[in-house]
Amino acid sequence: MTQTPLALITGGAQGIGYACAEALKEDGFDVILADINAEGVAEAGDKLGAVAAITCDMGDVSQIEAMFARIAEDHGPLSALVNNAGVAMPGDFLSYDLESWERVIDINLRGVFLATQTAARSMVENGIEGAIVNMSSINAQVAIPAIPAYCASKGGVMQLTKAASLALAKHNIRVNAVGPGSIDTEMMAGVNANPEAFKVAMSRTPLGRAGSAREIGDVVAFLCSKKASYITGETIYVDGGRLGLNYTC
C-alpha cells in the first residue's frame, strides 16, 4: 500500500499558509499545520481536516525541535515542507532596535534553516525524494526602508534556498522558494484600509490588483508536485508583474 504523502506548513493558521495547506490537501497530501497562534491553528486544523495542528514559535529552537520530534513519532516522515511562518516588524531605520531585528531574523531565516535541515535529514534517512518550499518575498530583490530586517531575511531565504538545493540535489530533494508581491492577507490590511496607499501599491503592480493567498498556495502546491520535478534552487515571484516593471515606461 502506498502511504499518503505528508506535508508540514508553518504559519498555517491563516492567510498564505492556510491556502498552501488547502492546495496541498487537494493534491492528495495529508497536512500538518503549525503556528504560534494556538487557538487559530487548532481551528484551522479542524476546518481543513489536518492530521495535526501544532503550536510552535518558529523563532524558538527548542519548540522547532520538539515539533519535528512529535511529527516523526506520531505521523512519520514528511514528503513536503512549506516554510511559510514569518513576521515583518516595521520601524524607522535609524531607531530600529536590535531586539526587533533578531526576532525577525530568528523566525524568518534561522527557523527556516533549522526546519529545512531537520526535514531534509528525515527525508534522506527514509529515502524520500521530497520537496521543500520556502516563503521569500519580492523584498528579496527590492527593499522598503521601514522593514530592514524583513528585507534582509527574505534575501537570506533566497540564498538559503539555492544552497540547500545544491546540497540536497544528490538525494533528489528539491528546494525552491516563492516570492509573493502584494497579496490580500492580514499583512496587507493596513494598505487595503488606506485608499491612497492601496492606489500606490497597485500603481507598481502591472496586473492592477492584489493577489490572493490561494494564488500563492497553488504555486507552492505545483512546486511540491511531480509537475515541478526538474525545478530546484529557484525563487518564483508571484507579484502581478511588479519586479519587471520599468518605471520609465
Stockholm file with secondary structure:
# STOCKHOLM 1.0

chainA/1-249         MTQTPLALITGGAQGIGYACAEALKEDGFDVILADINAEGVAEAGDKLGAVAAITCDMGDVSQIEAMFARIAEDHGPLSALVNNAGVAMPGDFLSYDLESWERVIDINLRGVFLATQTAARSMVENGIEGAIVNMSSINAQVAIPAIPAYCASKGGVMQLTKAASLALAKHNIRVNAVGPGSIDTEMMAGVNANPEAFKVAMSRTPLGRAGSAREIGDVVAFLCSKKASYITGETIYVDGGRLGLNYTC
#=GR chainA/1-249 SS CCCCCEEEEETTTSHHHHHHHHHHHHTTCEEEEEESCHHHHHHHHHHHTCSEEEECCTTCHHHHHHHHHHHHHHTCCCSEEEECCCCCCCCCGGGCCHHHHHHHHIIIIIHHHHHHHHHHHHHHHTTCCCEEEEECCGGGTSCCTTCHHHHHHHHHHHHHHHHHHHHHGGGTCEEEEEEECSBSSGGGHHHHTCHHHHHHHHHTCTTCSCBCHHHHHHHHHHHTSGGGTTCCSCEEEESTTGGGCCTTC
#=GC SS_cons         CCCCCEEEEETTTSHHHHHHHHHHHHTTCEEEEEESCHHHHHHHHHHHTCSEEEECCTTCHHHHHHHHHHHHHHTCCCSEEEECCCCCCCCCGGGCCHHHHHHHHIIIIIHHHHHHHHHHHHHHHTTCCCEEEEECCGGGTSCCTTCHHHHHHHHHHHHHHHHHHHHHGGGTCEEEEEEECSBSSGGGHHHHTCHHHHHHHHHTCTTCSCBCHHHHHHHHHHHTSGGGTTCCSCEEEESTTGGGCCTTC
//
